[in-house]
């Protein structure tokens, strides 16, 4: 189900519409964008690649930044081709990334299939835990940091690839310390990722998600208020 939300500025009346959009690349290499709904989801499921579009705003550059997050792709299309197709679709500034379940071998570069997916956490007493992702084992426990683990194996290199993605860092630990902790529980081929996009790729300033109570991007004086929200199936 898709959501379309309408906002307006309390001072200048500027109007801003937002929606939960997805995209897909068809068999001819054309990018389509549509609101998340049954019809668009069906088209996306039969495409070469698909995912969600997340919209950020840079107050310094005074423009929107579009994050294309690829969550599904056919083995017949490479990541490089997907990136090129999306980059060439228009002149908007884009962040293009792939879901954390996609991984290349860090030795030979070959695309790897996901073999194992788990949740992990380091609790406040220093104990490391691994559990079932679907059960959200650690959501109700106090942790220093937590996230998801993805396991891969490269047959060509005979290497285990362990990928840890940090989603919560409640103790505000330094990256270097988290890397050392993770390496204590795996091998030297640990891949550590913090999958957040906080900064503009053009100017380096902080990116913002516009919504209720956001500073108006037009007048920079008023705030955005919620006018209407529509659900589309």
LUMDO-345545 format. One record per residue (C-alpha): residue number from 1; residue in three letters; y, z, x. Coordinates in Angstrom, 3 decimals, decimal comma, m for minus. Example, Ala and Ser with C-alpha at 12.3 -4.5 7.8 and 13.67 -1.06 7.14 Angstrom:
2
ATOM pos code       py       pz       px
ATOM   1  ala   m4,500    7,800   12,300
ATOM   2  ser   m1,060    7,140   13,670
This chain:
233
ATOM pos code       py       pz       px
ATOM   1  unk    0,000    0,000    0,000
ATOM   2  unk    3,429   m1,006    1,318
ATOM   3  unk    6,695    0,897    1,025
ATOM   4  unk   10,200   m0,567    0,797
ATOM   5  unk   13,002    1,960    1,311
ATOM   6  unk   16,712    1,384    0,707
ATOM   7  unk   19,464    3,395    2,412
ATOM   8  unk   23,257    3,337    2,316
ATOM   9  unk   25,986    4,951    4,434
ATOM  10  unk   27,898    7,892    2,976
ATOM  11  unk   31,203    6,641    4,442
ATOM  12  unk   31,336    2,846    4,695
ATOM  13  unk   28,658    1,876    2,155
ATOM  14  unk   26,613   m0,076    4,699
ATOM  15  unk   23,177   m0,834    3,267
ATOM  16  unk   19,932   m0,831    5,204
ATOM  17  unk   16,478   m1,815    3,940
ATOM  18  unk   13,258   m0,854    5,667
ATOM  19  unk    9,652   m1,747    4,877
ATOM  20  unk    6,152   m1,165    6,193
ATOM  21  unk    5,441   m4,610    7,658
ATOM  22  unk    2,408   m6,082    9,346
ATOM  23  unk    1,928   m9,362   11,207
ATOM  24  unk   m0,932  m11,712   11,946
ATOM  25  unk   m1,514  m14,824   14,049
ATOM  26  unk   m3,371  m17,583   12,207
ATOM  27  unk   m5,881  m20,071   13,623
ATOM  28  unk   m3,064  m22,476   14,505
ATOM  29  unk   m1,214  m19,872   16,554
ATOM  30  unk    1,565  m19,214   14,021
ATOM  31  unk    2,898  m15,693   13,452
ATOM  32  unk    3,181  m14,444    9,865
ATOM  33  unk    5,006  m11,277    8,780
ATOM  34  unk    4,486   m9,524    5,452
ATOM  35  unk    4,670   m6,160    3,800
ATOM  36  unk    1,507   m4,102    4,024
ATOM  37  unk   m0,396   m4,953    0,829
ATOM  38  unk   m3,847   m6,076   m0,289
ATOM  39  unk   m3,044   m9,790    0,004
ATOM  40  unk   m1,460   m9,563    3,446
ATOM  41  unk   m4,216   m7,275    4,731
ATOM  42  unk   m6,847   m9,827    3,696
ATOM  43  unk   m5,029  m12,581    5,581
ATOM  44  unk   m4,650  m10,350    8,625
ATOM  45  unk   m8,368   m9,523    8,637
ATOM  46  unk   m9,227  m13,216    9,099
ATOM  47  unk   m6,665  m13,891   11,818
ATOM  48  unk   m6,795  m14,269   15,601
ATOM  49  unk   m4,742  m11,100   16,034
ATOM  50  unk   m2,908   m8,639   13,804
ATOM  51  unk   m1,106   m5,326   13,763
ATOM  52  unk    1,923   m3,376   12,611
ATOM  53  unk    5,636   m3,902   13,206
ATOM  54  unk    7,739   m0,810   13,959
ATOM  55  unk   11,513   m1,081   13,941
ATOM  56  unk   13,769    0,886   16,292
ATOM  57  unk   17,548    0,836   16,749
ATOM  58  unk   19,555    1,031   19,967
ATOM  59  unk   23,050    2,418   19,331
ATOM  60  unk   24,197    1,292   22,776
ATOM  61  unk   23,099   m2,348   22,379
ATOM  62  unk   23,909   m2,232   18,653
ATOM  63  unk   20,705   m4,008   17,691
ATOM  64  unk   17,180   m3,513   16,403
ATOM  65  unk   14,169   m3,497   18,704
ATOM  66  unk   10,865   m4,612   17,157
ATOM  67  unk    7,612   m3,092   18,348
ATOM  68  unk    4,627   m5,390   17,678
ATOM  69  unk    1,543   m3,192   17,950
ATOM  70  unk   m1,672   m5,236   18,137
ATOM  71  unk   m4,524   m3,290   16,526
ATOM  72  unk   m7,061   m6,103   16,057
ATOM  73  unk   m7,770   m9,264   18,020
ATOM  74  unk  m10,456  m11,918   18,279
ATOM  75  unk  m12,297  m12,263   21,604
ATOM  76  unk  m11,332  m15,958   21,494
ATOM  77  unk   m7,663  m15,188   22,226
ATOM  78  unk   m6,351  m13,428   25,328
ATOM  79  unk   m3,722  m10,713   25,466
ATOM  80  unk   m1,493  m13,007   27,518
ATOM  81  unk   m1,552  m15,721   24,835
ATOM  82  unk   m0,823  m13,171   22,086
ATOM  83  unk    2,193  m11,869   24,020
ATOM  84  unk    3,520  m15,394   24,591
ATOM  85  unk    3,156  m16,357   20,917
ATOM  86  unk    4,996  m13,248   19,704
ATOM  87  unk    7,728  m13,557   22,330
ATOM  88  unk    8,383  m17,162   21,308
ATOM  89  unk    8,544  m16,541   17,549
ATOM  90  unk   12,293  m15,649   17,588
ATOM  91  unk   15,107  m14,322   19,788
ATOM  92  unk   14,792  m10,655   18,770
ATOM  93  unk   14,165   m8,075   21,482
ATOM  94  unk   10,550   m6,969   21,273
ATOM  95  unk    8,184   m4,372   22,608
ATOM  96  unk    4,646   m5,788   22,515
ATOM  97  unk    1,764   m3,407   23,027
ATOM  98  unk   m1,933   m3,178   22,292
ATOM  99  unk   m3,824   m0,420   20,559
ATOM 100  unk   m5,303    2,130   22,930
ATOM 101  unk   m8,823    0,974   22,077
ATOM 102  unk   m8,170   m2,182   24,150
ATOM 103  unk   m8,743   m1,783   27,874
ATOM 104  unk   m9,181   m3,957   30,947
ATOM 105  unk  m11,272   m2,913   33,907
ATOM 106  unk   m8,890   m1,357   36,425
ATOM 107  unk  m10,978   m2,854   39,247
ATOM 108  unk  m11,679   m6,473   38,207
ATOM 109  unk   m9,382   m6,890   35,185
ATOM 110  unk  m12,107   m7,951   32,758
ATOM 111  unk  m11,685   m7,144   29,042
ATOM 112  unk  m13,908   m4,192   28,157
ATOM 113  unk  m15,565   m3,219   24,886
ATOM 114  unk  m14,952    0,280   23,575
ATOM 115  unk  m18,131    2,366   23,906
ATOM 116  unk  m16,993    5,842   22,897
ATOM 117  unk  m14,002    7,438   21,155
ATOM 118  unk  m13,378   11,178   21,023
ATOM 119  unk  m10,598   13,714   20,538
ATOM 120  unk   m9,775   16,091   23,385
ATOM 121  unk   m7,591   19,134   23,958
ATOM 122  unk   m6,725   21,739   26,557
ATOM 123  unk   m6,287   25,077   24,785
ATOM 124  unk   m3,772   27,751   25,743
ATOM 125  unk   m6,459   29,635   27,676
ATOM 126  unk   m7,144   26,654   29,918
ATOM 127  unk  m10,401   25,545   28,280
ATOM 128  unk  m11,025   21,811   27,902
ATOM 129  unk  m12,571   20,594   24,629
ATOM 130  unk  m13,954   17,244   23,442
ATOM 131  unk  m14,806   16,628   19,792
ATOM 132  unk  m15,149   14,197   16,912
ATOM 133  unk  m12,010   12,158   16,191
ATOM 134  unk  m12,745   11,862   12,459
ATOM 135  unk  m13,046   15,632   12,055
ATOM 136  unk   m9,663   16,360   13,672
ATOM 137  unk  m11,342   19,235   15,487
ATOM 138  unk   m8,235   20,521   17,246
ATOM 139  unk   m5,451   20,013   14,700
ATOM 140  unk   m5,378   23,664   13,615
ATOM 141  unk   m5,710   25,246   17,074
ATOM 142  unk   m2,976   26,130   19,610
ATOM 143  unk   m3,254   23,683   22,504
ATOM 144  unk   m1,324   22,960   25,683
ATOM 145  unk   m1,939   19,244   25,198
ATOM 146  unk   m4,261   17,005   23,194
ATOM 147  unk   m5,025   13,395   22,404
ATOM 148  unk   m7,780   10,785   22,263
ATOM 149  unk  m10,410    9,789   24,793
ATOM 150  unk  m11,714    6,218   25,056
ATOM 151  unk  m14,816    5,449   27,086
ATOM 152  unk  m15,635    2,073   28,680
ATOM 153  unk  m18,129    0,690   31,161
ATOM 154  unk  m17,689   m2,432   33,273
ATOM 155  unk  m21,074   m4,022   33,980
ATOM 156  unk  m19,620   m6,317   36,622
ATOM 157  unk  m18,229   m3,419   38,677
ATOM 158  unk  m20,748   m0,771   37,569
ATOM 159  unk  m17,792    1,504   36,844
ATOM 160  unk  m17,115    4,027   34,088
ATOM 161  unk  m13,531    3,792   32,844
ATOM 162  unk  m12,174    6,941   31,179
ATOM 163  unk   m8,944    6,539   29,244
ATOM 164  unk   m7,049    9,594   28,013
ATOM 165  unk   m4,065    9,099   25,703
ATOM 166  unk   m1,777   12,099   25,269
ATOM 167  unk   m0,492   12,517   21,716
ATOM 168  unk    0,764   16,124   21,847
ATOM 169  unk    2,152   17,989   24,853
ATOM 170  unk    3,026   21,345   23,303
ATOM 171  unk    3,306   23,125   26,666
ATOM 172  unk    5,648   20,432   28,054
ATOM 173  unk    3,435   20,002   31,105
ATOM 174  unk    4,417   17,555   33,826
ATOM 175  unk    2,509   14,263   33,883
ATOM 176  unk    1,172   14,995   37,359
ATOM 177  unk   m0,338   18,302   36,217
ATOM 178  unk   m1,993   16,732   33,162
ATOM 179  unk   m3,450   14,014   35,390
ATOM 180  unk   m4,950   16,622   37,702
ATOM 181  unk   m6,451   18,529   34,765
ATOM 182  unk   m7,977   15,356   33,327
ATOM 183  unk   m9,399   14,319   36,686
ATOM 184  unk  m11,127   17,702   36,922
ATOM 185  unk  m13,123   16,726   33,830
ATOM 186  unk  m13,934   13,121   34,713
ATOM 187  unk  m13,974   10,878   37,801
ATOM 188  unk  m11,443    9,102   40,014
ATOM 189  unk  m11,108    6,201   37,569
ATOM 190  unk   m9,228    8,164   34,920
ATOM 191  unk   m6,573    6,156   33,100
ATOM 192  unk   m3,772    8,398   31,853
ATOM 193  unk   m1,402    7,045   29,207
ATOM 194  unk    1,489    8,460   27,221
ATOM 195  unk    1,866    5,799   24,529
ATOM 196  unk    5,443    6,415   23,407
ATOM 197  unk    8,366    3,996   23,431
ATOM 198  unk   11,480    6,113   23,627
ATOM 199  unk   13,837    3,846   25,527
ATOM 200  unk   15,467    0,467   24,981
ATOM 201  unk   13,880   m2,262   27,146
ATOM 202  unk   17,336   m3,839   27,644
ATOM 203  unk   19,640   m0,927   28,480
ATOM 204  unk   17,344    2,077   28,922
ATOM 205  unk   19,075    4,197   26,262
ATOM 206  unk   17,077    6,218   23,745
ATOM 207  unk   15,662    4,343   20,759
ATOM 208  unk   15,965    5,678   17,209
ATOM 209  unk   14,063    5,168   13,970
ATOM 210  unk   16,675    4,749   11,234
ATOM 211  unk   16,074    6,747    8,103
ATOM 212  unk   17,563    9,405    5,876
ATOM 213  unk   20,304   11,390    7,713
ATOM 214  unk   20,508    8,870   10,583
ATOM 215  unk   23,926    8,007   11,974
ATOM 216  unk   25,181    4,810   10,361
ATOM 217  unk   24,730    1,909   12,824
ATOM 218  unk   27,724    0,109   11,297
ATOM 219  unk   30,598    2,611   11,236
ATOM 220  unk   29,101    5,332   13,482
ATOM 221  unk   30,789    7,954   11,266
ATOM 222  unk   28,718    8,456    8,126
ATOM 223  unk   25,030    9,125    7,692
ATOM 224  unk   22,378    7,135    5,863
ATOM 225  unk   21,246    8,416    2,486
ATOM 226  unk   18,140    7,452    0,523
ATOM 227  unk   18,923    5,178   m2,436
ATOM 228  unk   15,554    3,917   m3,594
ATOM 229  unk   11,906    3,715   m2,581
ATOM 230  unk    9,425    1,196   m3,969
ATOM 231  unk    5,663    1,147   m3,477
ATOM 232  unk    3,968   m2,254   m3,354
ATOM 233  unk    0,193   m2,739   m3,608
